[in-house]
Amino acid sequence: MAKENTYQLSSRAAETYEEQKVPAIFAPLARATLDSLQLP
């Protein structure tokens, strides 16, 4: 019988992702995207 997967993220994992990863990864991408657009 296969062993059940018991790995779980902590309850704070989503908050940590939002606080640390999103700004670090997506903020520079958003800035570069906006800089490349010619908005009226």
C-alpha distance matrix in Angstrom:
0.0 3.8 6.5 9.0 12.3 14.9 17.9 20.9 24.5 27.3 29.4 32.2 30.4 32.1 35.4 35.3 34.5 37.5 39.8 39.1 37.5 39.2 42.7 42.1 40.6 42.1 45.6 46.9 45.6 47.3 50.5 50.5 50.0 52.8 55.1 54.7 55.7 59.3 59.5 62.8
3.8 0.0 3.8 6.3 9.0 12.0 14.6 17.7 21.2 24.1 26.3 28.9 27.0 28.7 32.1 31.8 30.9 33.9 36.2 35.5 33.8 35.5 39.0 38.3 36.8 38.4 41.8 43.1 41.8 43.6 46.7 46.8 46.3 49.1 51.3 51.0 52.1 55.7 55.9 59.3
6.5 3.8 0.0 3.8 6.4 8.8 11.6 14.9 18.4 21.1 23.5 26.1 24.4 26.4 29.6 29.2 28.7 31.8 33.9 33.1 31.7 33.7 37.1 36.4 35.2 37.0 40.2 41.6 40.7 42.4 45.4 45.7 45.4 48.1 50.3 50.2 51.4 55.0 55.2 58.5
9.0 6.3 3.8 0.0 3.8 6.1 9.2 12.0 15.6 18.3 20.3 23.1 21.6 23.3 26.6 26.6 26.1 29.0 31.2 30.8 29.5 31.2 34.7 34.3 33.2 34.7 37.9 39.5 38.6 40.0 43.2 43.7 43.3 45.8 48.1 48.2 49.1 52.7 52.7 56.0
12.3 9.0 6.4 3.8 0.0 3.8 5.8 8.8 12.2 15.2 17.5 20.0 18.2 20.0 23.2 23.0 22.4 25.4 27.6 27.1 25.7 27.6 31.0 30.6 29.4 31.1 34.2 35.8 35.0 36.5 39.6 40.1 39.8 42.3 44.6 44.7 45.8 49.4 49.4 52.8
14.9 12.0 8.8 6.1 3.8 0.0 3.8 6.4 10.0 12.4 14.7 17.5 16.2 18.4 21.3 21.1 21.1 24.1 26.0 25.7 24.8 26.8 30.0 29.8 29.1 30.8 33.7 35.5 35.0 36.4 39.3 40.2 40.0 42.3 44.6 45.1 46.1 49.7 49.5 52.9
17.9 14.6 11.6 9.2 5.8 3.8 0.0 3.8 6.9 9.7 12.6 14.7 13.0 15.4 18.3 17.8 17.7 20.9 22.6 22.1 21.2 23.3 26.5 26.1 25.6 27.4 30.2 32.0 31.6 33.1 35.9 36.7 36.8 39.1 41.3 41.8 43.0 46.6 46.5 49.9
20.9 17.7 14.9 12.0 8.8 6.4 3.8 0.0 3.7 6.4 8.9 11.2 9.8 12.1 14.9 14.9 15.0 17.9 19.7 19.6 19.1 21.0 24.1 24.2 23.8 25.3 28.0 30.1 29.9 31.0 33.8 35.0 35.0 37.0 39.3 40.1 41.1 44.6 44.3 47.5
24.5 21.2 18.4 15.6 12.2 10.0 6.9 3.7 0.0 3.8 6.4 7.9 6.1 8.8 11.4 11.1 11.5 14.4 16.0 16.0 15.7 17.6 20.6 20.7 20.7 22.2 24.7 26.9 26.9 27.9 30.6 31.9 32.1 33.9 36.2 37.2 38.2 41.7 41.4 44.7
27.3 24.1 21.1 18.3 15.2 12.4 9.7 6.4 3.8 0.0 3.8 5.3 5.4 8.5 10.0 9.9 11.5 14.0 14.9 15.4 16.0 17.9 20.5 20.9 21.5 23.0 24.9 27.4 27.8 28.5 31.0 32.7 33.0 34.6 36.8 38.2 39.1 42.5 42.0 45.1
29.4 26.3 23.5 20.3 17.5 14.7 12.6 8.9 6.4 3.8 0.0 3.8 5.7 7.3 8.3 9.6 11.4 12.9 14.0 15.5 16.3 17.5 20.0 21.2 21.8 22.7 24.4 27.3 27.7 27.9 30.4 32.5 32.5 33.7 36.2 37.7 38.3 41.5 40.7 43.7
32.2 28.9 26.1 23.1 20.0 17.5 14.7 11.2 7.9 5.3 3.8 0.0 3.8 5.7 5.3 6.1 8.6 10.1 10.5 12.0 13.3 14.7 16.8 18.0 19.0 20.0 21.4 24.3 25.0 25.3 27.5 29.7 30.0 31.1 33.4 35.1 35.9 39.1 38.3 41.3
30.4 27.0 24.4 21.6 18.2 16.2 13.0 9.8 6.1 5.4 5.7 3.8 0.0 3.8 5.5 5.1 6.1 8.7 9.9 10.5 10.8 12.5 15.2 15.8 16.4 17.6 19.5 22.1 22.5 23.2 25.6 27.4 27.7 29.2 31.4 32.9 33.8 37.1 36.7 39.9
32.1 28.7 26.4 23.3 20.0 18.4 15.4 12.1 8.8 8.5 7.3 5.7 3.8 0.0 3.8 5.4 5.1 6.2 8.6 10.0 10.0 10.5 13.4 14.8 15.0 15.5 17.4 20.4 20.5 20.7 23.3 25.3 25.2 26.5 29.0 30.4 31.1 34.3 33.6 36.7
35.4 32.1 29.6 26.6 23.2 21.3 18.3 14.9 11.4 10.0 8.3 5.3 5.5 3.8 0.0 3.8 5.4 5.1 6.1 8.5 9.8 10.2 12.2 14.0 15.1 15.5 16.6 19.7 20.5 20.3 22.6 25.0 25.2 26.0 28.4 30.3 30.9 33.9 33.1 36.1
35.3 31.8 29.2 26.6 23.0 21.1 17.8 14.9 11.1 9.9 9.6 6.1 5.1 5.4 3.8 0.0 3.8 5.4 5.1 5.9 7.5 9.3 11.0 11.9 13.3 14.6 15.7 18.4 19.5 19.9 21.9 24.0 24.7 25.8 27.8 29.7 30.8 34.0 33.5 36.7
34.5 30.9 28.7 26.1 22.4 21.1 17.7 15.0 11.5 11.5 11.4 8.6 6.1 5.1 5.4 3.8 0.0 3.8 5.6 5.4 5.0 6.4 9.1 10.0 10.4 11.6 13.4 16.0 16.5 17.2 19.5 21.3 21.8 23.2 25.3 26.9 27.9 31.3 31.0 34.3
37.5 33.9 31.8 29.0 25.4 24.1 20.9 17.9 14.4 14.0 12.9 10.1 8.7 6.2 5.1 5.4 3.8 0.0 3.8 5.8 6.0 5.2 7.5 9.7 10.4 10.4 11.6 14.8 15.4 15.2 17.5 19.9 20.1 21.0 23.4 25.2 25.9 29.0 28.4 31.5
39.8 36.2 33.9 31.2 27.6 26.0 22.6 19.7 16.0 14.9 14.0 10.5 9.9 8.6 6.1 5.1 5.6 3.8 0.0 3.8 6.3 6.6 6.9 8.9 11.0 11.5 11.7 14.7 16.2 16.1 17.7 20.3 21.1 21.7 23.7 25.9 26.9 29.8 29.2 32.3
39.1 35.5 33.1 30.8 27.1 25.7 22.1 19.6 16.0 15.4 15.5 12.0 10.5 10.0 8.5 5.9 5.4 5.8 3.8 0.0 3.8 5.9 6.1 6.3 8.7 10.4 10.9 13.1 14.8 15.6 17.0 19.0 20.4 21.4 23.0 25.0 26.5 29.6 29.5 32.8
37.5 33.8 31.7 29.5 25.7 24.8 21.2 19.1 15.7 16.0 16.3 13.3 10.8 10.0 9.8 7.5 5.0 6.0 6.3 3.8 0.0 3.8 5.6 5.1 5.8 7.9 9.6 11.5 12.5 13.7 15.6 17.1 18.2 19.8 21.4 23.0 24.5 27.9 28.0 31.5
39.2 35.5 33.7 31.2 27.6 26.8 23.3 21.0 17.6 17.9 17.5 14.7 12.5 10.5 10.2 9.3 6.4 5.2 6.6 5.9 3.8 0.0 3.8 5.5 5.3 5.4 7.1 9.8 10.3 10.8 13.1 15.0 15.5 16.8 18.9 20.5 21.6 24.9 24.8 28.2
42.7 39.0 37.1 34.7 31.0 30.0 26.5 24.1 20.6 20.5 20.0 16.8 15.2 13.4 12.2 11.0 9.1 7.5 6.9 6.1 5.6 3.8 0.0 3.8 5.6 5.6 4.9 7.8 9.6 9.8 11.0 13.4 14.6 15.4 17.0 19.2 20.5 23.6 23.5 26.8
42.1 38.3 36.4 34.3 30.6 29.8 26.1 24.2 20.7 20.9 21.2 18.0 15.8 14.8 14.0 11.9 10.0 9.7 8.9 6.3 5.1 5.5 3.8 0.0 3.8 6.1 6.2 7.1 9.2 10.8 11.6 13.2 15.0 16.4 17.4 19.3 21.2 24.5 24.9 28.5
40.6 36.8 35.2 33.2 29.4 29.1 25.6 23.8 20.7 21.5 21.8 19.0 16.4 15.0 15.1 13.3 10.4 10.4 11.0 8.7 5.8 5.3 5.6 3.8 0.0 3.8 6.0 6.5 7.0 9.2 10.9 11.7 13.0 15.1 16.4 17.6 19.5 23.0 23.6 27.3
42.1 38.4 37.0 34.7 31.1 30.8 27.4 25.3 22.2 23.0 22.7 20.0 17.6 15.5 15.5 14.6 11.6 10.4 11.5 10.4 7.9 5.4 5.6 6.1 3.8 0.0 3.8 5.6 5.0 6.0 8.5 9.8 10.3 12.1 14.0 15.3 16.7 20.1 20.4 24.0
45.6 41.8 40.2 37.9 34.2 33.7 30.2 28.0 24.7 24.9 24.4 21.4 19.5 17.4 16.6 15.7 13.4 11.6 11.7 10.9 9.6 7.1 4.9 6.2 6.0 3.8 0.0 3.8 5.4 5.1 6.2 8.6 9.8 10.6 12.1 14.3 15.7 18.8 18.9 22.4
46.9 43.1 41.6 39.5 35.8 35.5 32.0 30.1 26.9 27.4 27.3 24.3 22.1 20.4 19.7 18.4 16.0 14.8 14.7 13.1 11.5 9.8 7.8 7.1 6.5 5.6 3.8 0.0 3.8 5.5 5.1 6.1 8.5 9.9 10.4 12.3 14.5 17.7 18.6 22.2
45.6 41.8 40.7 38.6 35.0 35.0 31.6 29.9 26.9 27.8 27.7 25.0 22.5 20.5 20.5 19.5 16.5 15.4 16.2 14.8 12.5 10.3 9.6 9.2 7.0 5.0 5.4 3.8 0.0 3.8 5.4 5.1 6.1 8.6 9.8 10.6 12.6 16.1 17.1 20.9
47.3 43.6 42.4 40.0 36.5 36.4 33.1 31.0 27.9 28.5 27.9 25.3 23.2 20.7 20.3 19.9 17.2 15.2 16.1 15.6 13.7 10.8 9.8 10.8 9.2 6.0 5.1 5.5 3.8 0.0 3.8 5.5 5.1 6.1 8.5 10.0 10.9 14.2 14.5 18.1
50.5 46.7 45.4 43.2 39.6 39.3 35.9 33.8 30.6 31.0 30.4 27.5 25.6 23.3 22.6 21.9 19.5 17.5 17.7 17.0 15.6 13.1 11.0 11.6 10.9 8.5 6.2 5.1 5.4 3.8 0.0 3.8 5.4 5.2 6.0 8.6 10.2 13.0 13.7 17.2
50.5 46.8 45.7 43.7 40.1 40.2 36.7 35.0 31.9 32.7 32.5 29.7 27.4 25.3 25.0 24.0 21.3 19.9 20.3 19.0 17.1 15.0 13.4 13.2 11.7 9.8 8.6 6.1 5.1 5.5 3.8 0.0 3.8 5.5 5.0 6.2 8.9 12.1 13.7 17.4
50.0 46.3 45.4 43.3 39.8 40.0 36.8 35.0 32.1 33.0 32.5 30.0 27.7 25.2 25.2 24.7 21.8 20.1 21.1 20.4 18.2 15.5 14.6 15.0 13.0 10.3 9.8 8.5 6.1 5.1 5.4 3.8 0.0 3.8 5.4 5.2 6.6 10.2 11.5 15.3
52.8 49.1 48.1 45.8 42.3 42.3 39.1 37.0 33.9 34.6 33.7 31.1 29.2 26.5 26.0 25.8 23.2 21.0 21.7 21.4 19.8 16.8 15.4 16.4 15.1 12.1 10.6 9.9 8.6 6.1 5.2 5.5 3.8 0.0 3.8 5.4 5.3 8.2 8.7 12.4
55.1 51.3 50.3 48.1 44.6 44.6 41.3 39.3 36.2 36.8 36.2 33.4 31.4 29.0 28.4 27.8 25.3 23.4 23.7 23.0 21.4 18.9 17.0 17.4 16.4 14.0 12.1 10.4 9.8 8.5 6.0 5.0 5.4 3.8 0.0 3.8 5.6 7.8 9.5 13.0
54.7 51.0 50.2 48.2 44.7 45.1 41.8 40.1 37.2 38.2 37.7 35.1 32.9 30.4 30.3 29.7 26.9 25.2 25.9 25.0 23.0 20.5 19.2 19.3 17.6 15.3 14.3 12.3 10.6 10.0 8.6 6.2 5.2 5.4 3.8 0.0 3.8 6.7 9.4 12.9
55.7 52.1 51.4 49.1 45.8 46.1 43.0 41.1 38.2 39.1 38.3 35.9 33.8 31.1 30.9 30.8 27.9 25.9 26.9 26.5 24.5 21.6 20.5 21.2 19.5 16.7 15.7 14.5 12.6 10.9 10.2 8.9 6.6 5.3 5.6 3.8 0.0 3.7 5.9 9.5
59.3 55.7 55.0 52.7 49.4 49.7 46.6 44.6 41.7 42.5 41.5 39.1 37.1 34.3 33.9 34.0 31.3 29.0 29.8 29.6 27.9 24.9 23.6 24.5 23.0 20.1 18.8 17.7 16.1 14.2 13.0 12.1 10.2 8.2 7.8 6.7 3.7 0.0 3.8 6.6
59.5 55.9 55.2 52.7 49.4 49.5 46.5 44.3 41.4 42.0 40.7 38.3 36.7 33.6 33.1 33.5 31.0 28.4 29.2 29.5 28.0 24.8 23.5 24.9 23.6 20.4 18.9 18.6 17.1 14.5 13.7 13.7 11.5 8.7 9.5 9.4 5.9 3.8 0.0 3.8
62.8 59.3 58.5 56.0 52.8 52.9 49.9 47.5 44.7 45.1 43.7 41.3 39.9 36.7 36.1 36.7 34.3 31.5 32.3 32.8 31.5 28.2 26.8 28.5 27.3 24.0 22.4 22.2 20.9 18.1 17.2 17.4 15.3 12.4 13.0 12.9 9.5 6.6 3.8 0.0
